[in-house]
Amino acid sequence: MGIELGVLGAYVVAADATAAQAVALEQAGYGAVWLAASPTADLGQAERLLDATSRIVVGTSVINVWQSDAGTVADSYHRIVAKHPDRLIIGIGAGHREQDAGYTSPVAKIASYLDALTAAGVPADRLLLAALGPRMLRLAAERAAGTVTLQVTPEHTRRAREILGADKLVVPGHGVVLDPDVEGARAIGRAAVRPMLGIANYADNLRQIGYTDQDLTDPFSDRLVDALVLHGDAAAVAAGIRAELAAGADHVGVHPVSEDPIGVLRQVAEAVTGTHVAP
């Protein structure tokens, strides 16, 4: 692979990501920053973060294949890795029927997008797929370095590892709410997952791993919210991250639901690694 992710990654919204955030996360011990909410094809957000740091990996989670030209993504990849070898991962995803005009077969679309990236010289071991179902997971096993996902649980991670095998990356991501008040934290978690649970891809995947229509009907069951959004104090969140690692994850992305995301991410890193990092 050649890219060292470590155990922890941090999710930031691509359009809002700053160099200062990347520096703080690198100092806190994060192995990767994951750029959420459809990073642009020029990969300018990733480039700015890499220019400001010395070690941390930047990944896209994920580029929407309906919105971003594959040729532009490939050119951007080559421009950036010429300066920052072994620090950029391209995560791509097929979007959602509810949101993307012209949406057809997601597996066929991803396969053709991979064809274009491969033809343009982007190595397969620098690509991750947002793979939920078995067909997309098998495509990730065959043609990419592995998978990067959100809105999943350790059970999905276990199934993904079975399909991908031992040598591929499995990178799940979780929302995180640092709040010892269980009901308060669940309320924040429910609000965070509500938009995504209205999307068929996510809801169908959760049904496949054992959740029911009752779980998935708003306001959603406690057990579903608890599985998708890790909450409590930092030690409780760290336990949730360790559960993902035990299920087969190589690396876990942390998406803080907070007005102080970097503060939350520092506390989580300290709980997971046992190393204190001053603000």
N, C-alpha and C positions, 0 to 999 in steps of 0.2 A: 504493500500500500504506500509506504513512504510518508504518510501523513499521520501525525500523532495527535489524537483528539483528547486523550485523557478521559476521565470519567464524567466531567461536568461540562455542559454547554449552557449558554445564556441566550434566550430569545429576546430580540429587540425588533421593533417595527422598522422596516427598511427605510421608509421615508423620514423617520425621526432619529435614526442612529447617528451618533456623534463620535468623533475621534476621542473625546474625553471619556465617553462611556467605554469604548474599547480599551483604552489604557487602564481604566479602573478595573475592568473585568480581568484583564491580563494580570494585573497586580494581585487580584483576589484569587488567582489560581485557576481560572476557567481555561479549559482547553480550546473552546470554540465559541464564537458568536454566530448565532443563526439569525439571518435576516428574514423576518416574517412579512406577510402581506404583499406578496408578488413583487419582489425586487425587479428593477427594470433591466432590459436586455443589455444595456451598456455596462452593467455591473459597477457603476460609479460609486454606489454606496459601499460596496465591498472594497473597492480600491482605496477609498479614503481611510477606512478603518485599518487596512493593512499597511498603508503608508505611515500611519501614526504609531504602530506597534512593532514589536520585534519577534514575537513568538506565536501569538494566538492565531488559530485557524479561523477563517471566515467561510461560512457556508450559506447558501441560499435555501430557504425553506418556506415556500419553494417558488421557482420561476414557473409562471403559468404558460403552458405550451400553446394556448390559444391566443395569448396576448404578446408574446415575445418571439421575434424572429430567431430561428436557430442559428443562422449564419452570423447574425450580430452577436449572439451569445458566445459563439465559438471565437470570433475575432476578439471579443472582450476578454475571454478566458486567456487567450494567448498573450495579449497585451499585459495582463496582470501577472501571470506566472513568470513572465520574463524578468519581472522585478522581484517577485515573491514566490519562489518555487516551493512546492509542498505546503502551501498555506491556504489554498483555495479549493473548495468543494462546490460543485454545482448540483444542487437538488432541484429536480423538476417534477411537476405534477400536472395532472390532466384537468384540473379545475372541477367545476360542478355544473350540472345541467341547469340548475336554478340561476346561475350567475353568468354563464359564458355563452354568448351567441354562437351558433353553429356547432354546438357540442354534439358529437356523435360517439363512436366507439372509443372509450378512453384508452384501452390497451393498444388498439391500432394506431391511434394518434401518438401515443408515447413511443411506440416502436418506430414510426416514421421520423419522429423528432430525434430519437437516438441514431437512426441512420444518418441524418444530416450532421449531427454533432460528430459522429465517428468519421464520416467522410471529411470533415473539416479538421480532423486531427485531435479532437478532445479525447483523452484516454478514458476507457471504461472505468478504470479504478479511481477516477476523479468525479464520478457521477453517482448520485443517489436518486432513487425514485420514491415519491410519496405513494407508497403501496399499502393498501388496506386489504383487498380481497386476494384470494389464492392466485388468480391469473396474473395480476400485477406483481405479486410477490415472486412468482416464478420468473417473470420477465426481469425483475431486479436481480434474481439469482443468476440468470443467464447473461445479462448484458450490462450490469452496473456493479458498483462496489457494494451495494446493499440498499437499505431503505431508511428514510427519515419520515417520521409520522407525528401527528398530533391527534388528540382526542382518542387515545388508545389506553389500554390497561395492561397489566402484567400477563393476563391470559392471552391477549393478542400478541404480545411480545414473544411468549412461549411458542405460539403457533407460527409466527414469522420465523423464529429461529429454526424450527423444524423444517420449514420449506427452504430457507436460504442456506442451511448448512452451517458448519462451524467457521468457515473462512470469510463470510460476508459480514458487513456492518449492519447492526440493528440499532437504530437510534430513535427511540420514542421521546416524545416531549409531553410535559405536564404543566398545566396551570398551577400556580402556587399562591396561597393566601396565608400570610403569617398573622394569625389571630387565634389566641387560645379560646375565644368564645365560639363554641362549635356552631351554634345557630347563626351567629353573625357571619362566620366564615362561609357557611353553606349558602347564605343569602348572596354573598359576593360571588361565590363560585357559580351559583345558578345563573346569575346575570351574565357572567362571563361565557358560559357554555350555551346559553339560550340561542344565539344566532346560529351557531354551528349545528346544534341538534335539530334545527329546521331543515338541514341539508340531507338529502336522501342518502348520499354516500356514507356519511358518518353514522346516521341512524341505522342503516342496513348492516353496516359492519358490527355495530354494537349488538344488534339482534343475533348475528352469527356467533357471537362469543357468549351468548346466554342472557342478554337483557331482554325484557319483555316490553310490549306496548305500554303497559302500565308504568314501567320504569321511564319510558321515553315520552310520556305524556306530560306536558307542562303542568305543574311546576317541577317535574322529574323527581325520581325517588332519591332518598338520601344515599342509598348504596351506589347509585350511578354518579351522583355529584361527588361523593367521597372518592370514587375510583378515578375520576377524570381530573379533579382539582385537589392536589395535596394541600392539607391545611392543618393548622395547629401551631405549636411552637416550632423552632428550627429543628429540634431533635425529631419531632414527629414527621416533618417533611423529609428529613434525611432518611428516616426509616422507609418512607415510601419510595425514595430513590433507590435504596438498597434492594427493595423488593423487585424493582424493574431489573436491576443488575442480576439478581438471583434468577429471574425468569429468562435471562438470555441477552439482555441489552449489553452493548459495548460501552455506551455513552448515553447520558440522559440530558435532554434539553429542559431547562427551567424557564417557564414563562411567568414572571411575577405579575400578579394582579394587584397593583399598588400605585399610590402616588409617589412613592420613593422606590422605584424598581431596583436601582443600583444598591441601595441599602438592604433590600430584601435579598438580593443575590449575594451580597457579602455575607450575610448571616447564614444563608444556606450553605455556601462554600465552607465557612468555618465549621458548621455542624457536620458536614460530610468528611472534611479532611482533618479536622482538629487543629487547623492552623489559623491563628488570629491575624487579620489584616486590618491595619488602621485605616480609617476613612481618609 
